[in-house]
């Protein structure tokens, strides 16, 4: 769909929805009382919402609520209160209703119905809603653990020792591009990792330190026990949400009165304790929520360097002012996080080697909603948030050298250098202080105009991100490596983003049928020094046609709807991609040592190359999905097909620049050489030299990643079998993901020909491997038997995880052609299907090469047969492209939660409790590996006072 067509459709929807905006319509009032369903006590400060009109209010100290001047019609009335089950009911407002009784049920396992799995989000797009009961039943230690409830996801044992990231619709669960494009929004504020610069150098191919810089957020930063609900948007997100490619995870934390709750969790690797309470401050004074948690995680006591200790705390204030008039809600959340890891040593390293990783962060988030309730403006929603972090990495590492020369120069040219000790310890310190701030304002106009329900949204958003840290520092005489230099992060410019979004949603009711349409777009401009991007446009469209809905019919079809969506989503760059580290290339030009007279001289030629990419683009994801939702008899089902194409995904690519340096002649006759006036001399006579030409090779940001993904997600709820009090739920997915690295990466052979450096650099698609892509396919089913016995306050889940298909395969493709080829033992090229053959070794040529003048030439058959270029041809084993197709594998999981009265509960989980770890043979590597998660047990006890 073109932008013009989308804009036209959006305009038509908006005009239809507003054509009766100023028409006179009879209005009615709704008022009533909210009560505890069991005790009959009135409940104050409950949020009540007329969902279709985006009207809301709260109950007063006596539990009374009211809506005035509401247009006649049928609406959905909702109510929510911390500690109670969400209320939702259809209500027909054909006249004034003054004594409506709304009863809320306390959220306990004594309820007749309890949901401990993810449920369909009842949205136009594919989404899942995960409530508090499901979170507690999963016994999650991290928000990553919650993702196992989504269709197509597999169970992974809790692990807080390694950096963990959220991915959506990901086969491997380790796709860095997917994680980078997954937005995490907590209480209306988007979390960001874009100012993280904790890397030894972006110009290096390996970092040597554990860091999440340049990727998605580390999910370990999010405490789970204070979360009230999570919504995961897998489909086309509303125009309200930006800066994403893969989807969004929307988290809402607790707000309101609640008893003191203490939780203890334990499993073989993790120990965790949490405490929290919500205080009612009095009439019209709001609520204060305080909670904190501590977690200690260690994989193995024999590897103390691989451990994680974290403390988080949050103070929240919430209130609603003027609830019976133009209500104004105010929420303020102040959060602090710190890791408590002391410096650690690794028994596998030298005794003096140590490492330290610290992370602290404080954040403030203020958000709420102002109920205007006018024909021209229904409400204003606002968010103002900011955070300041401190990240610290310290590596104390041993080095053994041969007394190599070393320079600290940060400018190109020849420099007199020193010599490194034969053995020394380096101390690399990286201190970052990432700063984030954002503000968002959304205006909403909602109303009912005849058969039309309309919701128009217009908003703006600003965000900034930067780093005020000291950056990288170390003793220049004892460097961690000769390829890095100190750098202050304060010198890196901030990135400012300005966004505007508009969206209109229309629902047309036609008896038992209805049509819902949503069309909108998001516009973003990046403002930062040294980079210029055009305005980024993200159009979004969703629709749902309900063919019929009859919730009172229990014998046949109760509802059937078809939905579809299309949209474009962009992910903004990070500081590391826009402002990478310069590359420092050092070459030894001269070295002289006279130990007897304690005289030394070293000259190093340094070349400094800027590594920024002025052609860097913003990754773009083009998404489409179509689905069907229906309920027949007692079976509730949802089925969705999706297709996503990501282009220009961020990555790092090898890059080379030719340069020349002088290599001075060394002679045993030299006794006291000096460096004078830019050259080495002996007793005033210049020492001879030759000029050599070579290449400086480093990493720089690129847009080489493309991902084509499609799949089918399904979920079936067969309802509850009352005799055995057990519900049967089935969900799963088929995922087909094809990813390629199309970057032209430069690689240099560090060898000499005719006593001179190798004269060429090869340009390879995706790198030196014979393949530049991968294909992943997986079909899985999760069967859950949920047994809920209200009389015993017990819920028990037996889950069977079934992986029917698990395939992976390396690929080679560039501009529609396979680049790899085959040779027999005699070196003759063999024709055939390279990606299916498993007999002959595979080879790949560079697509081009660079000479010493920096000119790039195509790599042809002539070069392939030239002995000088033979070193540039890369090879792989005969089975490199063989598909790994694993036989099906299964495992059983168990979860149990038992409430002991109203004041305590005990939970237990056992993943893969039969210890099903079958071997599977991978043909591509010729090796056997075990599948499924390891057996794991854990328990949790919760006390309420």
N, C-alpha and C positions, 0 to 999 in steps of 0.2 A: 504494500500500500504506500503510495507516494505521500509526501508531506502535505501537498496541496489537497489531496483527497481527504486526508485525515483532518486537516484544518477545516475543510468544508463540512465534514460530518460532525465535528465538534461544534461548529457554529449552528448547524441545524438542530442538534440536540439541545443546545443552550436556548435557542429561540423557542423551540417547542415547549421546553420546560417552563419558560417565563412568559409565554404569550398571554397568560391570564394573571400575571403578577399583580396587577392593580385592580383586578376584578373583585367585586364585593362577594364575600362568602360568609355564611353564618358560622359563628364560632361558639365553642362550648368550653366549659371548665372541667377539670378533673382534679379531685382531691381525695385524700384517704389517709389511712394509717398503716404503718408497717409494724408487724408483730413477729415475735419468735414463734415459729409454727408449733413448738412443743409446749412452752411455758405460757404463751400468750402475752408476754411482756412486750411493751412497745420498744422499738429500736430506733435510737436517734442516729443522725449523721449517715444515713444510708443513701447512696447515690441512685437516683431513679432517672431513667432515660426513656424518652419516646424515640425509639431507634430510627424510625423512618424520617423524622424531622430534625434529628440532632438536637432535640430539646432535652435539657436535663435540669434537675434540681436535687436537693437533699432534704431528708426529713429533719424536723427540728428536735428539740430536747424531749418532746412528747411523742416523737415518732410520726408526726403529721407531715404530709407533703401536699403540694398543689401545683397544677399547671393552669394558667389562665390564657384565654383567647386562642384556643387550639381549633383549627379548622376541622369540621366534621369529617370522619373517615375511619377506616380500620387501620390500626397501627400495632406495632410490636412494642410492648412495654417490658423494660428490663430493669433489674435492680441488682446491686452488688454491694457487698460489705465484707470486710476482712473477717475470715473465720466462718463465713456462711456460703452455702451453695448459691451459685448465680441463678437468678430468677429470670424467666422469659415467658411471656404470655401474650397472645393476640387479644386485643381489646377493641371493641367497636364503640367509638365515640359519636353516637348519633344524637346525644343529649347530654346535659350536665350530669356528672356523676360526683356525688359529694361524700360518700361513705365507702369508698373502695377499700377493701381489706387485702393487704398484700402480705403474705406470710413467707418468711424465709426460714429455711431449714439449716440448722448448724451442720457444718461440714465434718461429719464423722463417718466411721465405717458402719454405724448403726442405721444409716439411711438405707432406704430400699434400693436406690440406684447410686452407684459410685463408679466413676470413670477413672481408670488407672492407666489408660493408654492415650495416645494422641488421637484427636478427633479432627474431622474435616472442619476447616475454618469458616464454612458457610460464606465464602467470598466468591467474587467473580473469577478469581485466579486460583491456582492450586496452592493451598496453604494448609497448615496443621496447627491446631491449638493444643497446648499442653498445660493443664491446670496443676494446682498445688498437690492434689491427691496423687496424680501421676508422677510428679517429681519426687514425692516422698517414697512412693512404691519402687521407683527405679533405684533409689538410694545413691543418687549421683554425687560424685566428688567434684566433678567439673561439668560445665555446660556441654562439653563434648559428649559425655555419657548420655545426655538426654537425646542426642541425635539418633540413637539406636531405635527410637520409637517411630521414626519416619519410614514411609514405604521405600523399600530397596536398600535400607541400611542394615549393616551387620553389627552384631554385638562385639564390642572391644572391651577388654578389661580396663578398669580405671588405672591411669598412669599419670602422675604429676611430676615425674622426674625429668621428662623431656618436654620441650616446647610443644604445645598442642594447639592445633588450629581447626577452625570450623570450616567444613566443606559441605556443599549441597549437590546432590545428584552426581556424586563422585565415586567411581568404581574402586580406585586404589585407596581413597581416604587420605592421600598424601600429595594431592595435586596443589602445588604452590600457587599456580595461577588462579585456581578455583578459590583457594583460601583468601587470596589477596582481593578477590572480587566479591567476597561475602561480607555484607554490611552487618554490623552488630549495633543495635540501638537500645540503650538502657534508659528507661524513663524519659523517652523523647530525645535523648542526646546521643549522637553517633560517636561510638568509640573509634579511635584512630591510632594507627601505628606508623603514620606516614612521616613523622619527624624523628623516627628512630635511626640513629647513625652509628650504632654500636658494632662497627666492623673495623678490622685492622686496616683495610683499604678496599675500596670498591674496585680498584684497578687490578687487584690480585685475583687469581682464579680460585684460591683457597683462603679461608679466613683464619682457621685455627682456633676460633672461639665460637661458643654457642650463642647464636643471635637470631632474632626474628625480624631483623631489619630488612626492609624491602619486600616484606610479605604481609600476610594478614596478622591480626592481633593474636597475642598469646592468650588463649582462652583461660589459662590458669589465673588470670587477673580477676575473673568474675566469680564472686562467691555465690554459691547455689542456694544455701538454706534460707536466705532472705528473699528469694524470688517467689512472687505470687503466681505468675503465669508467663508463658513463652509462646509467641506466635512465630512460625517459620514460613516465610513466603518463598515458595519454590518457583512459582510462575511469574507472570508479568506484573511487576510491582506498580503501585499507584505512582503518578507523577510526583507525589509528595516526597518520595524517596529517591535519592540520587547517589552518585559516587559508588556504584556497584555494578557487577557483571553477573554474579552467580545467584543472587537472592539475598534475602534479609532475615535476620534473627532479631525479633523484637521482644525485649525483656521488660517486665513490669515488676518492680520490687514492692514489698509490703508497705502499706500506709493505713493507719487506723488503730483502733484499740485491740489489744491482744494480750493474753496472759504471758507471764514469763515462761519461756520455752528454752530448755537446755537439751542439746543433742550430742550424742557420742557415736562416732563411726569408727570402725576398725576393719581392716583386712590385712593380708600378709605384707602389704607394702605401704599402706596409708593409715595414719591415725589422725582423727579430726574431731574437734569439739566446737560447738556453736552455742551462743546464748543470745536471746533477743526478747524484747518486750515492747508493747505499744501502750502508751499512757494517754488517757483522756484528760486534758488539761482543764476541763470545765466548760460550762455553757458558752458557746461562741468563741472559745479559746483554742479550739483545734486539738490536734494529736501530736504526740512526740513518739517517734519510733527509734529505738536504740538497739543495735545488734553488733556482734563481733564474732569472728571465727578464727581458729588457729588450725593449721594443717601441717603435718610432718609426713614426708614421703621419702622412702628410700628403697631402691630395688634390691640391694644386697649390701649387708654390712661389710662385705669384703671390698666394696667400691664406694667409700664415703664421698668421693668427689662427685658421684652421681646421686645427689639428694636435693630435696627442695623443702624449704620451710617458709611458710607464709602466714602473715597476720593481717586481717582486714577488719575494719570497723566502719560503721555508718550511723549517722544521726540524721533523721528525717523529721521535718515538720510539715503538717498538712492542715488546711483549714478551708472553709467555704464561707465567704462573707456575703451577707444579704441573700441568704438562700431562698427566701420567699419572693424576692424581686429579681433584679438582674444579677443573678448569682455570679460570684467571682471566686474561682478556686486558686489556691496558692499551695504549691508543693516545693519544698526545698530539701535537697539531699546533699549532705556533705560526707564524703567518703575518703578514707585513708587506707593505703595498702603499703606494706613493707615486707620484704623478704628478710628472713632472720638467719640465713646461712652464714656461718663463720668461714674463715678461710679454710680451704680443704686441700689435702694432699692425696695423690693417687698412688696406691701401693705399687702399681705397674710402672711408675716413673721413678726418677731419681728422688732420693729422700728429701732433698732440699726444694724440689719443685712444688709449687703451690698455685692455687687459683682461687679467685674470689669473684662472685657475681652478686651484685646487689641491685635491688629495684624498689624504689619508693614512688608513691604517687598520691597526691591529694586532688580532689575534684569537687566542684560545686555545681549543682544542677538545679535551676529554678524553672518550674514549668506550671502550666495551668490553663484554664479556659474561662473566658468571660462571656456570660450568656446575655447577649444584647436583646434578642427576641424581637427584632423589628423586621418589617417586610423587606427592607433593603439590606439587612445584615442580621444573621441569626446568632453567630458567635465569633469570637476571636480566640484562637489558640496560640500560645506563646511558649517559647523555650529559650532560655539563656543559660549557657553552660561553659565551663572552662576547666582545664586541668593543668597541673604542673608536675612533672615527674623528675626523678633523678635516677639515672642508670649508670652503673659503675661496673666495669670489668677490669680485673687485674690478673695478669699472668706472670708468674715468676718462673722462668724457664732456663734450663741449663743449655749451654752451647759449647761445642768443641770445634775449634777451627785450626787452621794451619798458619795462624797469624796473618790473615787476609787483610788487605787494605780496606779502609772504611772512610766514607765522607758523609757529612751532614748537609752538604750544599743543597739549596732549594732553587738554584738558578742553573741554567744550561751553561756549559763551558768546562774548561780544564780547571781542576782545583787540587791544591796540595792536600793530601789525605793523611790520616793517621793509620795505625795498625791495631787490629783487635787482639786482645789477649788470646793465648792458645786455649784457655778455658775460662768461661765466665758465665754469670747469670744475668739475664735481662729482666727488666720490669716494664711491661707494657701496661699503661693505664689509659682507659678510655672512659671519659666522664661526659655523659649527655644529660641535658635538661630539656626534654621535649615539652613544648608549650602548645596547647590547643585552646581555641576559643570559638564559640559559635553562637549564633542568634537566629531564631526562626519565628516568623509570624504568619499565621494562616487565617484568612477570612473565609467564613462559610455562610452561604445563603441557601437555606433549605425551605421547602414548602410543598404543599399539596395543591394541585391545580386541576380539578376534575379527576380524571383517571391517571394523571401524571403525578409522580413523586419526584421531586428534583432536588439535587444537592450540587451546588456550584461551589468550587473551591479555588481560591486565588491566594498565592503566598509568595514570600520571599525568604531567602536564607543567605547568611554570610558565615564564612568560617575562615580561620587563619591557623597556620601551623608553622612552627619554627623550632629552633633548638638554641638554648642559651648556655650550653655546656662548655667546659674548658676544652673538650675534645681529646685528641690523642697526645700523649706525652710519654717520654722515656728518656733515660740517660743516653745522650748522643754517643758517648764512648762505649756503651754496652747495648747496642740496638737489638731489638727482637729479630729483625731481618734488615738487610740492606736495601730493601725495596720500598720502605715507607718513610714518611717524615711526619713530624708533629703537625697537627692542624686543629685550629680552634673552631668549634661549631658555631660560635657567636658570629663569625664572619659570613655564614651562609644566609642568604636572603630568606625572608618569610614567603610563604605561598598563601595568597588570598583567593578565595573562591566566592563568587557572587552568583546566586541562582534565583531564578524566578520560575514558578510553576503555576499552571492553570489546568483545571480538570472539571468536567461536568458529568454527573451521573444522573441518569433518568430511569425510572421504573414505571412501566405502563402496565396497569392491571386490567385484564379482560376476563372477568369471571374467574374460572379456575386456571386461566393462563396468565402469564405475565412475561414481559420483556424488560430486561435490564441492560442498559448501555452505559459505558464509561469511556470517555475520550479525553485525552489531555496531553500535555507536553511539558517538558522541563528544559530550561535554558540556563546554561552555565558558562561563565567567563572566568578564566584563570588570570590573575594579575600577579606577576612576580618578575623580579629583575632578571634580565637576560634571556627570557623565554617569551614567545608570543604565540598564542593559540587562538584560533577562531572561536566564535561562540559555538558551544556544543549543544546540539538539539537532540532531545530524547523523547520522541513521540510514543505514546502508549495507548492501547485500545483493548478493551475487554467487553464481552457481551455474554448474556445468559438468557436462554429462552426456556421458560418453564411451560411444558406442554399441558400439564395438569397437576393440581395439588389438592389432595383430599385426605387430610390427616385423620379423618374420622372413619375411613374405610379400612378395616383391619383384615379383610379377606382377600383383597387383590392389590392392584397397583395403588399406591398411596401418593407417589409423586414421581415425576420424570422431568429432567431438565438437561439441556445441552448448553455447553459453554465453549467459548473460544476467545483467544487473546493473541495479540501481537504487539511487540514493542522493541525499542532499541534502548540499550543501557551502556553507559560509559563509566570507566574507572579512572579517577584522576591520578596523576603521578605523585611520587613521594620526593622528599628532599634528596634521597640517595640517587634517584633516577635523573633529576634535574640538575643537581649539583654534585656530581661524583668527585672523588679525590683525583688530583693530578697523578700521572704516572711518572715515577722517577726511575730512569734507566741508567745504571752506573756501569762503566767499562774501565778496567784497569789499563792505564796507558803506560805506566812506568812503576817499577818497584825495585828498591835497592835496600839491602840490609848489610851492615857491617857490625856484627855483634861484638867483635873484639874492641872496636873503638866506640861502641854504643852510638852508632850513627845510622839513621834510617831516612829514606825518602820515598814517598809514594805519590803518584799523580793519578787521579781518576777523572775521566771525562763523564760528566753528568748531562743527560738530556731530560728535560722536563716537558711532558706532553699533556695538554689538556684533554680530558677524556669525555667531555660532554658531547652529546649528539644533537646538533641543531635541527635534525630531521625527525626527532622523536615525535611520535604520534600518541593519541589517546586511545587505549584499547576499546574496542566496540563489540558489543554482543547483540546479535539479532535473534530474537526469541519468538517462537510461535508455539501455541498449544491448543488442543481441542479436547474436550472431555465430556463425559456423560455421568450424571448422578441420578440414582433412582432408589426407590424403596418399594419392594413388593413383598406381601405377606409380612414376615418379620425380618427380612433381609434388607439391610441398608448397604448400598454399594456405590463405589466411585471408581471411575476409570478415566485415565488421561494419557494422551499421546503428546509428547513435546519434542521440539527440535530447536537446538541452539547452535549458533555459529559465532565463535569468537575470533576476531582478527586483530592483529597488531598487539598481541599480548606481550607484556614486558619480559625481557630476559637480558642476560649479559652476553656479549659477543666478543670474541678475540679480534683485536685490531692491531695493525702494524704500520709503522712510519719509518721510512728509510732515513738513516743518518750516517755520518762518518766521524771517525775519531783517529787520533794519532797513536801509533804504537811505537814507542821509542826503542832504539836498539840497545840491548843490554850487552855489556862486555865486561869480562873479568878484569879489564884494565882500569875500570872506573874505581876511583878511590873516594871522591867526595863530591858527588853530583849535587847540583842545586837547581832550584826552579826560579829563574830570573826572567822578568819581562815576558812572561807567558810561554817559556820554553825551558827544557832541561838543558843545563850546561855543565861542563866539566872544566874547571879552571878558565872560565870565560868562553870556552869553545862550545858551540851548540852540539848536543848529542844528536846523532842522526835518527831519523824516524821514517816510517812509512805510513801513508794514510789508508785506512781500511774502511770499507763501506759495509754496513750491516743494517739491522732492523730493530727498532724498539717495539716489543709486543706487549700488549696490556688488554685489560677488559674495559669495555664501555657499554653503556645502556643501549638497548636495541628493542625492536618490535617484531621479533621473529616468530612468536608463538601463534599458531592457529589451532583451534579446536572445533571439530564437528561432532556434535553430540545429539543423539536422539534416543528415545526410550518410551516405555509404557509403564505407568504406575497404576497399581490397583489396590483397593482395600475393600474387604467384605466383612460386614458385621451380621452374623446369622442370628443375632438376638440371644436371649437368655432361655435356657432350658430350666424351667422353674423346679422340676422334680429334683434335679441335682444342683440347682442354683449356680449353673455354669454358663457363661457366655463363650461363644466360639467366634474368634476374630482371625481373619486371614488378610495379610497384606504382603506386598512385594513389588518387584519391578524387574524389567529388563532394561539394562543400560548398554548402549553401544557408543563408545567414545573413541574418536580417532584424532590424535594430536600430532602436529608436526612442528619442528623447529626449522624455519626457512631462512634464518639468518645466514649471511655469507660470513663465516668466521675465518679469520686469518690465522694460519699456523706456520711457525717458522722452524726449520730444521737446524738445530744447534750443532752443526758439523762444519768441517772445513773442506774445501776443494782447492787443490793447488796452493795450499798454505794460506788460503784466504777464506773468510766467512762465506757460508753458502749464499749464493747470489739471488735467491728467489724466495718468495713467500707464497704459500698455497692458500687459495680461497675455497673453503669447503662448505657445503650446505649443511648446517646444523652441527658441524664439528668434524672430528676425525673418524668417527664411527662409520661403518659402511651403511648404516641406516640412519635416517633423520626423523623417524616417527614411530609411533606405537598405536596399536589397536587393542582396546580392551572391551570385552563383552562379558556380561554376567546376568544370569537369571536366577532370582532367589525368591523364596517364599518364607514368611514368618507366620507360623500357626501358634496362636495363643489361646489357651483354655483358662479363662478367668473365673475362678470360683469365689463367690462373695456370699458370706453367711452373716447377715446383719445381726442376728441374735447373739452371735459369738464375737461380733466386731472383728471379723477376720476376712481378709482377702488373700487369695492364693493364685499365683499365675504360673502355669507350666507352659514354657515356650519351646517350640521346635524350630530351629533355624535350618532351612534346607537350601543349599546352593546346588541348583540343577545344572547350571552351565557356568564355567569359569574359563575364559579363553583370553590369551594374550599373544601378541605377535609384533615383531619389529617390522617396520615399513621403510621403504626408500622411495621418495617421490618429490619431484621439484618441477614446477611448471608443467605438470601433466605427464612427466616421464620418470621412469625408474632409473636412478643414477648408478645403481650397483650392477656389476656384471660378474661372470664366472670364468675361471680358468682351470684347465686340467693340470696334471702333474708336469706336463712338458711346457707349461706356460702358454698354451693356445687358448684363445677365447672360445667359450662354449656357448652356443645359442640355447635359449630356453627360458622358462619362467623362473626368474631369480628368486622370487619370494615363495615359491613352492618347492624348489629343489633342495635336497639335503645331501647331495653327493660331492659337489665341487666347492672349493673355497671361494669366498666372495671378495670382491675388490671394488674400490671406488677411487676415482680420480678427482682432483680438484676441478672445479668448473672454470677456474681462471687462476692466474698467478701474477704476482707483482714483481717487477724488476727493481734494480737499485735506484732508478730515477723516479720510482713511484708510479710508473705506468702499468696499467693492468691489461693483460693479454688473455684471450681465451685459451684454455688448455685443450689442445687438439690431439689427434692421433700422432702427429709428428712429435710432440713433446712426450707422449706416452711411450714412444719407442726410443727416446733419447736417454742414454744412461745417466746423464746429469739430472734428469727429472724423475728417475726411478724411485728416489727416496720419498717423493711426494705422493706416491700411490699407496693407499692404505688397504689393509686386508682384514678379513674376519673369517671365523671358522665356517665350515660347510653348513652347519645347522643354525646359523645366525638368524635366518628368516623363518625357521620352522615354527609353526604354530604350537603353542602349549595349550592343549585342551584337556582339562582335568576331569576325571570321573566325578560324579556327584559326591558331596560330602555333607554330613549332618552333625548337629549337636543339640543338646537339651539344656535349657536354662530354667532356673527356678527362682521365684520371688515370693516372699510371704510378708504380710504386715498384720500384726495383731494389736488391737487397742485393748489396754487393760483399764477399764473404766474410762473416765474422761480425762485422766491426768497422766497417763503413760501409754506408750506404744513401743512395740518391739518389731524390728524388721530384720529380714535375713535374705541374702541372695546367694545363689550358687551358679556361676557360669560354667557351662560345659561340665556339669557334675559327673557325667559318665567318663570324663577324660578321653573323649573321642578325638584322637590326634592321628588320623591316618596319613600314611606316606603317599605322596603324589610325585610322579616322575615328570620332570620338565625336559622335554626333548631338546630345546634350544641350548641348554647348558649341559645336558647329560648328567643331571644331578637329581637326587630325591630330596624333597622337603616335606615337612609336616604342615598340615593345614589346620584351621580352626584356632580359636583362642586357647590359651592354657587354662587348665582348671583353676578356678578362683572362688574363694568364699569370703563373705563379708557380713557384718552385722551392724545394726544401729539401734540405739535406744533413745527414746524421746520422753522427756518429762515436762509436764506443764504445772505451773503453780498459780 
